[in-house]
Every structure is written in C-alpha cells, then in structure tokens.
Amino acid sequence: SFRALAQKEVDERPATCLGAVADAYMAKRAKIRVVDLWVQALSEAGDDPVIAGALRDQIREVHDFFADVIRKGQEQGHVHEDRDPVAEAWIFIGGGLLATIDHRLGNLLGDDLQRVRAERRRWMLADSE
C-alpha cells in the first residue's frame, strides 16, 4: 500500500523521504495512481455523500500523514524549522493533483513540473542549499 511504502521510506531514509514519498504518491505503478482516483471520485462526490465522505476522510488521512512526516523531518533537522507542516502538507497534496492534471492533459506542464519539484525541495529541505 502507499501508506506502508511511505512509512518504510520515513523509517529508513528520513533525510530524503519527502522526495521518495512524493514519488510514491505520484507514481503510476499500477494502471492508476491514488490521486487519479481522487479526481475521479471528486467528479462523483457532489451527487453522492458517501463518496464525498470517503474522499474527504482519505485526503485528510494523507494530509495528516504528510504533516507528521514534515514535523518529524523538522525535529531531525532535515526540513526547515520555520515551515508550517499543516500548510506544507496541503501544498504537497496539491502537487499531486497538479501532476494528475499534467498527466491527463498530455504533459501540459512539460519540464515545468520538474522545476516545481526542484523548487519545493529547495524550499522544504534544510540541506538543499
């Protein structure tokens, strides 16, 4: 599962886990990514309160996991201490959604997606300077 893979990265490679977790979050290991499912569910959520609730719960769970990873990275000195883990976790999720838009629209961003990733890494990681 995504959660197990992400937790393994956090435990084994705390200094580089954010990038590895981002890769896992946006990776297309199967036919569809987690964020692809979210986009599909989002189109149904307005008409189905069960789907809306399940989607809300899952996104919140992923957000909270990312926020905890960021906090742990701050405690260990890998993530800049002045970054807000709650806000940064939402931005992290937004990056996955942006990657899904890019994928679904046939490489809309071109090389810009890698530029966004590099800037996020520079912004977040204490040792990226």
N, C-alpha and C positions, 0 to 999 in steps of 0.2 A: 504494500500500500504506500501511498505518498507519505503518509504520516510516519510510517516505520522507516522509510528511506531517509526522510528529512531528519528524524531523530538520530539515526545512525551517523549522519554527517555532523550533526551538532556534537554528538558524543566523541567522535573520532577525530574531527578536524575543526575545532572551534574557531580557529583563525580564518578559515576560508569557507566556513559552512554557509554563509549567506549566499555566495555565488552558486555553490552546489545545490542549495535548496531552491534557489531561483531557477536553475537549470531543470531540476526535477519538476517544479511547479509548471514550467512551460514546455517540458519535453513531450514529444509525441512518441512515446514508447509503444503505445497501443494505437488503435485507429483514431482515438480521440483523447484529448487532454482534459484534465479537471476543469480548466477554465472554459473549454469548449462546451462542456456540459452545463456550466453556469449560464452561458449565453443562451443556450437552447432552453434551459429551464426559465430564464428570465422572460422569454417571449410567451411562456405559458402562465407565469406567476400572477399576472394581472387578473386572470379568469379563474384561477384555482388557488384558494387559500392554503391548501395542503402543500402544494408545490412551493408557494411563496414562503411558507413557514419553514419547510425543509431547506430551501435555498438560503434563507436568512440564517438559520442555525448553522449550516455548513460554512458559509462565508465568515460568520462570526467566529467559529471554531478555528478556522485557518488564520484569521486575523490575530486572534489571541495567541496562537502558537507562534506566529511571526514576531509579535510584540515580545513574547517571552524570550525568543532566540536573540532578539536585539538587546534586551535587558541583560541577558547572560553575556553577550558579547561586550557590552559596556563594562560589566563587572570584571571581565577578564582583560580589558584594555584593548580589545580588537575593534570596537566600534566607538566612534567619537562620543564622549560622555555627554555632550550637550545636545544630542539628537533626541527627539521625543519619540519613544518607542511606539506609542499608540498611533501617532500621525504617520510615522515611517512605515508601520505595518500596513496602513491603508494605501499608502503610495506603492508599496510592494505589490499589493493585490491589484491596484490599478495598472501596474506594469504588465502583469499577466494578461489582463483584459486588453491592453494595448497590443500585446503580442498576438492575441487571438484575432483582433481586428486586422492586423497586418497580414496574418496568415490567410484569413478568409477573403481578403480583398487582393490576394495575389502579390504580396510583397510591396504593399503600399508605401512603407517607410524606407525600403531599400536599406542602405547602410546606416541610416539614422537610428535604427533600433539598437545596433551595437554601440553607437555613440551615446544613446540614452543609458544603456547598461554601464558603460565606462564612467559616465558622469555620476551615476548613482553609486557605483563602487567608490569613486573618489570622495564623494560626499559622506558616505557612511563609514568607511574603514579608516581607522587611525593610522595604519601602516601603509596606506596607499600613496602617501605624499613623497 
